[in-house]
Amino acid sequence: MTTLRARRPRASGRIVVTSLALLAPLTSASALSSGDASARTPDRSASAALAAGTSSLWTDPVGDARLLTDPFLQAPTADGVSVVWFTEFAGSDHTVLVGDGVSRLGVADLAAASRGTTYPGVTAFDATTGTLSQVAEDYQSNIPVKPAQSDGIVDRDVWRHEGVVTGLAAGERVPYRVVSRDGEKVAGSGTFSLKPAAQPGEDLDILLTSDHQAMVNTPANLQVAADTIGDIDAVFLAGDLVNIPDRASEWFDDTRGSGFFPVLQGNGGRTSTGGVSYAGGEIVQNAPLFPAVGNHEVQGRRAGATALGASYNAPVPRDVATAAYERVATEVNPGNDPAVRDRWIRDNSFSTTTYEEIFSLPDSSPGGETYYATTVGDVRLISLYSTRIWRGTGAVPDPAARTSTTRYQESRQALADPLAQGYGEHVFEAVDAESPQYAWLQDELASDEFAAARYHVVMLHEGPQGLGDNVMPQFVDPQRIEERDAAGNVVGVRYEYPPSENKLLTDLQPLLEDAGVDLVHNGHSHLWNRYVAANGTTNFLETSNTGNSYGAYHPLSGRSRPLPPAPWDASHYLAQGNPGGLEPVVPNVAPYTDAQGTPLPFVQDNNLAVFTKLDTGSGEITTYSYDVRTPNVRPKVIDVFTIGDPDDSEAPAVTRQPGHVTVTAGETATFTAEASGVPAPEVRWQRLVDAEWVDVPGATATTLRLPAVRTAQNGEQYRAVFTSSAGSVPTAAAVLTVRAAPVPPTEPGPGSIGLGSRVVPGAPSAYGRIGSGKPISTFFVGDDGRRVTGTTYVSIRKAGTGNVTATAWAYVGRTTTVATPRIPSKGSWRVTVTFVPDDPRYRPTTRAWWLWATPTGR
């Protein structure tokens, strides 16, 4: 049950509404609760089940209590990862169960394991529990039974559980489940998988996304993304996760079926604008999520608010709230308690409390979890806090006629109350060169971790480049202009945004480009557009058209931004184009076109779900687009580009070509090739077969050895192919030449000499050295006195053993030194030298003698 607690103005009693929390499968539930083994999950390996493709049988929750979410992964470490889940009961014995045996546990087993009972192949990790301090519901919540408007903001009880799993091996994916007990009731998750932090060199597929906001096509976007990409290894989400950050249902169980966690866990269910219902993708149960703060993660002033939406739209700059506190400090905090002071200022300005309580993110920066850096495999990810409040576009020249607070003006009714004013589109966290965030970023960009990474990605909600509505006015701390009457009284307030003060362009972008950042990933305007910096390295990508768009403002779009009239300075505002100055890139694979067939450098369509994948193996960033109106048509690739510092990546280059090889049949043929490249390329050898290059099985070393070659292999061609993520290159073809092996002559009987030629040994010694060959100096003369060329065969034989043969070549006109084969042991050895002339007019001849083998050769 969803439990709501009233917040002032407080309604009487407590409000209880039905929850849309995950439902446990009812089949065999009673048998499972009783521990009946016949009703439990079939006894098979969870690893095998996950490898074969997980079905709902393995991932549905179980038990007679209910989890508010499936578990999701956070904060991976070298040997572990955090597992987080939520319930609507405080409960007890909240546990993460890890190992190949978890899928075999029935409900009774889960309960027992959470209490300490051990099972084969299962390791238990206790979870810590806390509450979300600010989540609530109101009359605008999408829940089955919502509070009345008169009830105001009603707190909702949500408990967060986090178990830290340790002892994992690098690269090893392990099944896991979670279990929570509510008295005697048990809530267990299905089986998912986890692994520790990705290591450098791991080939990861990372989903780049943003601006989910419970939109109608977000479930379609994530479901199709998961189906298309397959196993997603991490999610980089550039802000705007929900609409109202303190509204619990938008995170957990919005009845529209597009709540944040349900659609990222495949548990949603919303009909798209194409008329088909989508559940979202089963993603974050198995892959860590890395978010950035968007403007919809910042809750506005809660003090005195009676509706969450109104509170969200009423943030006050921190310095204004601090000044207001000082005026009432003695009244609201007579004890001068720092905690009371901080809470008062937060409640009267803005906060990211719910965002920070939900996620486990690095918190070593001055901004805690609101901006951070972490390493994900080969990627150094920097998540910045770059956003501001969004306000409407109304601009009324006459101060007396201003009835609404917008980005350009204050309502005349709010002028007397500093806490009721809007202060334009004020920036929540400074990013200029004098800010703590900028100083922290400078240190991060100079860090060893940044330098060691192959890819450098900066993620932020509002970026310096864009075609959307939300890039105007520019990212400037609003310049407040107070309008006064003749008596000096303030009768109006308006705001200007001079482009020269856009700190994303003047301070942040140059810093990122100078550091060689490869990708700046942002959201906010709900469209796709891309840019390349002048350095040729830094790419700016907004891929936030998750199925709803606020439009591109470009000459080809047919849209123009609303601009304020005079007295606002017209030079500060653009009706069309990118205020960042870079030209948008036309998608390089399959761009959409206008009615005249002109390719468009953007995607802006409420029926198109766009999602993007970063493949760290190749460095490719691929954007897909899916039209929800044609659900039977698979997504198409619209754009592909590659990132990676040229200094860190070098295409393979052959540094040693394999030479042609000539061998005698029966010998080993050896080819060697080498190549350079970053990362180091892998090699495979290929043979030319019927004009096609075919891989040689198992030949993946730089040296290819072909043992005992046959004459039938004469003329074969071989090459090596070197491949890495930076490219592929083949060597030149090398030819194998195989000569027929000469047939050694039959050794003559003792003392016999063949006719036609003479072997003349040079004073053969009677001793040889064990382990060495015996040198023999010889030359060959025919009966006619001519010197003869041919092949010399030298053999040694011990009494009662076979021959050991070696060959050497003789040349006309010179003495030739040959040697016996290695003498293996002590004893008397028969040495036989046989000469086979090249000229058939001469006959083979043999000479033999005995030698005694000793350790010293004497």
Disulfide bonds with the S-S distance in Angstrom:
none
